[in-house]
């Protein structure tokens, strides 16, 4: 009985070691199949940028705040046109002025009654031009435009990859090759032949920043595409 238990333990240990490593997920003796994870990654460049310049003013007179915001907006638009952006790339938002005294639970001792904001957005496929302009804001600041980090884009260009569908076939093909290479190695090590593909799940393609993080912030022009596909191969 002891020898039988020892033999079972030895088989279990050997099987556990057999399943470790690479993309091997599962090995089934019943139908002689093996499940493999195929990984593929690709570095690409963003193809679209959204950049919103927000500015805010406060004051005691409604008209004065509105006028200041209008002047700020004109300065921002002039700056962006100087950077080479056309009207088709600019989105000019109306200024907004709020009466703080008119709000519910408003405090009577507020130093400024009116608070206003304005926004101008750049939406363009010319990502390099947007990145360059974002580093040339000194003239606007010197002109007294009170830029803030509020609004869409948080004052920083947001870089997107809108053409990801065109990149999918090559990426999925690379994941398939990776999985097959692992399956062939496993079959050879097991003394078997690699049979037909039984099933496949292409997985979800993730778009990540190229800074090595696991989440996309949109602040990086460089992107990293990553996909993990699952394949089940028969063994001969």
Secondary structure, 3 states (H helix, E strand, C coil): CHHHHHHHHHHHHHHHHHCCCCCEEEEECCCCEEEEEEEEEEEEECCEEEEEEEEEEEECCHHHHHHHHHHHHHHHHHHHHHCCCCHHHEEECCCEEEEHHHCCCCCCCCCCCEEEEEEEEEEECCHHHHHHHHCCCHHHHHCCCCEECCCHHHHCCEEECCCHHHHHHHHHHHHHHHHHHHHHHHHHHCCCCEEEEEEEECCCCEEEECCCCCCCCCCCCEEEEEEEEEEEEEEC
